[in-house]
Amino acid sequence: MFSIRQATISDIPEMNELYKNTVLTVNRKDYSAEEVEDWASCGNDIDHWDELLAEQHYIVTENDKKEIVGFASINDVGYMHTLFVHKDFQHQGIATLLYQAIEKYAREKCTEKITSEVSITARPFFEKQGFVVDEEQKRKANKLCLTNYKMSKQLNMKFVLRKFRESDLISLVKYANNYNIAKFLTNGFPHPYSEEDGRKFLSMASNNPGIFAIDVDGEAVGSIGIFPQSDIHEKNAEVGYWLAEPFWGNGIIPRAIKEIVEYGFQTFDIIRIFARPFSTNPASQRVLEKAGFVCEARLKNAIYKNGNYMDELIYAIRKDEQKI
């Protein structure tokens, strides 16, 4: 059994030994003896290891004897600096385990893509993980320049927020007419969703500066809006959103929420933006948390929809706590 944990400075000697031995043995089949010796010598700079651990998110894999059998790292903008597996533990799924943890971290950071500089030896593994070669290059190790590849993997689907257009009617009805979306929204979002419903929404959205279409490849596949409140709540605004089911899981909504939050605080005289996800919608709760919202309250049985009572959760982010 293998387990993963975050690396610490005390792990550096063991990681360094693993790194050198792996380069000298596993990578020897694709590089000359002189090249791997030069490459392995990069580990001699202990101060550089300290810098790397400070700058990158490093994880290690341990076996049941608490021996480090692999490690990997990535920074917060998606550059994957390292992935090495112990020479005696090759082909046991450790690299996949490490990579999956690295990708999960990147997705939690809403990283659009992971980039790396990959050795000849590691290229087939990275291609199996969905990476593509962007460029072959000569990269200096210590004194010698070795062949490797700039590779990348797109994680999050690209989108833009824009105003709705009359031509969005067809895609709006196609995607909005879905019970799996409507069941988590107020009754103002009907099901079934007809063309007439779509026309009414487009007319309303065209006159509201806070409502935007979520556009993927020129098609409206969802909506997000910010709605300033009134009276004693005038310094607050509510955010609401939905996304077409075929586009779930692509990191769109957390990034769209961050974008609309920035727009809301810049455009309106407000200090707090809140959302009201259903207790039965944990996915919506997770995307709000990824966007920096915190749960402020849980109102028991405050929602009654489709014959069922549900709790209403109040999530919010405040202007002075916003992280751009």
N, C-alpha and C positions, 0 to 999 in steps of 0.2 A: 504494500500500500504506500502511496505517495501523498504528501500533503504540501500545501503552498502557504507561505507566510511572507510578510514584508521583510526585506533584507535590512540588516543593521551593520554598523561599522565593524562590529566584532566578527562579522562573517567574511570580511575582506581577505584574510589570509587563505581561508578554505576556497573561496571563490577564485582567487588568483591562481591557486594550484590547479583547480579544475580547468580553468581557462587555458593555462599553459599546456597541460597534458592533452587536452582535447585538440588544441591547434596542432601540436606536434605529432599526434597520431591520426585522428580522424580526418583532418584537413590535408594530411600528407599525400593522400591519393590524388589530389587535384592541384597541389602546389609542390614546388621543389623543396628539397631539404633546406636550402639557403633561405627560401621565402618563408617557410613556417617558423624557422628559428628567429628570423627578423620579426615576424608577426608576434610570436610568443614573447619576445623581449619587451613588448609594449607594456606587459604586466608588471615590469620591474619598478615603474613609477608609482609608488604607493600614494603619494599626494594626489595623483590623478584619480586614483580610485576614490579617495575622499570627495573630490570634486564631483565625480560622476554620481555618487550616492546622494549628494546634496541637490544635484540638478535634476535627477531622474527618479522615476518611480521604479524601484528595484524589487523584484520578488525572487524567492528561492524555492526550490522543491526539495523536500527531505524524504528519505526513506524511513522505514520503521525503526532504524537505528539512530535517527536524527542526523544522518550524514547528508550533506548537501550534494544532490545528484544533478542539479541543473539550476540555471538562473536566467532571468531576462529583465529588460528594462525598457521604459518608454517615457517620454516627457509629456507635458500637458498639451502640446500642440501636435502630438501624433508621430514624432520621430522615434522609431524603435531602434535603440542603439545596440542592443545586445540580446542574443539568445544562444546559450551554450548548454549542452548536456554532457555529463561525465562520460569519458571514453568507455567505461565499463558498464554503462547503463543505456547504451544506444538501442533504438528500436523497441522501446518498452512503453511508448506513448507519452513520455515525459515532455518532449518538445511540444506536442499537441496540447497537453495540459497547461503548459506555460503560456503558449500562444493564446489559448482561449481566455485565460485570466487577463492577459495584456489587452486583448480586444475588448473584453468586458469593461476594463478600466477606461479605455479610450471612448467607448460608447457612453459611459457615465459622464465623461467630460464633454460630451456632444462633439467629439472630434469628427471632422468630415472625412478624413482619410488617414491611414497609417502609411508612413514612408520608412524605408530602411535601405541600408547599403549591405547587400547580401553576397556572401562568398559563392564561389562556383559550387562548393559542396552543399550549401544550404539552399541553393536556388530551387531544386525540385520540391523540397518541403514547402517553401513559401508559395510556389505555384499551386500546390494542392490546397493551400489556405485561401486561394483566390487572389493572390498578388499577380501583378503583371510587370514585366521588365520595361522600364522607361528609358534606360540607357546603360550600355556597358561602359565601364570606365577603368582607369588605372588609379588606384588610391594608395597614398603613401601610408605604410604601416609604421615602421620606425625609421629605417634608412632606405628601404626598398619600396617600389611601387608595385602593388599586386592587382591583378584583375578581380573586379567584383561588379555588382550590378545595382544600379539605383532601381528599386522596386516600390510599388505602391498598391494599396488596396482601398477602394472607395467604400466608406462605411455608411455614411448618411446621404440619403437621396437629396439632390439639390432642389430647391424650391424658391419662390419669391412671393412676397405679400404684395398684392396690388388691389386696386378698386375693382369691384364687380362690373361686368359689362352685360348688355342685353344678350349677347351671343353666348353667354355662359349658361343659358337656360337648359339646354340639352344635358350638359354634363352635371349641372346642379341637380336636376331631377333624377338622373341615372344613379348618382352616388348617394343623394339624401334619402331616397326611397329604400331605406334599410332599417329593419326593426332593431338590429344590433347597435345602431347609432341612436335611434329615437328613444330606446328604453332608458338611456342615461341622461336624457335632456328633459326640459319642462314640456308641458303639453302645448306650448307655443310652437314646438317643432313637431308637425303632424306625422302620423303614419296611418295609411299610406301617404306618400308625398307626391302630390299631383303637379301638373304643369301650372295650374292656377296658383297653387301654393308657391311655386318657384317664381312666378311673375310678381306676386305680392311681395315676396322677399326682395327681389331685385329692385323693385320700386322703392322699397324702404331703405335698402342698403345704399342706393345711389344718393340719398339725401343725408346719410349719416357718415361723418368724417372718421368714425372709429371702427367701421366694419370693413374687413378686407377679405378677399379671396386668397386661398392658399393655392398657388399655381405651380404645377409640375409639368414641364414640357408644353406650356401654353394652354393647359387644361385646368379649369377650376376643380379641385378635388377636395375642397373643404372650405371652412370659413373660421375666422377668428375676429373677435371684436372686443373693444374696450368701451365701457359704458359709465360715464361719470354720474354720480348720484346727486341728490338734491337735498335741500333743507339742511337739517343738522348733520347730514352725511355728505355734504358737498365736497369735502376734502378726500373722498374715497371714490374709487371706480371699480366696477366688476369686470372681470374678463371671462369670456365664454368662447368655446371653440368646439369644432367637430372635424373629423377627418375621414375620408372615404376608407372603407375597410381594406381594399387591396393595397393601401399605402401604410397600413399600420406596421410598426416595428422597424421603420427606417429612420428614426431619430428626427422626424419632422416637427412634431408638436413641441417638444422641449425647446427647440431653437426658435420656433414661431412664437412661443410664449415669451421668451427672452426679448425677442424683437419688438413685440407689441408692448411689453412692459417699458422698454426704453422709450418707445414712441409715446406711451401714455404719460410718463413722468415729464417728458420734454414738451408735450403739447397742452396738457391740462394742468390746472392749478390744484394738484392733488398730492397727498403724501402717502397714500396706501392704496394698493390694488389687491382685490380679493377674488377668490373663486369658491364655488359651492359644489364640489363633487358629491355624488351619492356614495354612501358607505359601501354599496354593492359594486362600485367601480374602482377597484384598486389600481388599475392601469392609469387612470386619470390622476389619482393621488401621487403615483410615482413620477409622472411627468412634471407635475407641479413642483415636487421636491427637487427634481433635477434642475428645474429652472430657478431654484432659490427660494421657493415659497415654504412657509412653515405652517403646520396645523395649529390653529388658535383655539378651535372649539369643535365639539361634537354635539349636535342637537338630536336627542333621541326621538325617533319616530316622527321627525318633522316633515318628512316627505311621504305623500300617498300617491302612488302611481300604479296603474294597471292592477288595482285591487290589493296592493301590498304596501305595508308601511316600511320605511327605510330611514336610517339616520342621515342627517345632513352634516357634512363636514365643512368647516370654514378654514380655508387656506389663505394666507396673505403674505405679501412682501411690502416692505416700507421703503420709501425713497432714500432714507439715510442708511439703509442696510443693503441697498441694491449693489450687486456686483456685475459690472459690465464686462 
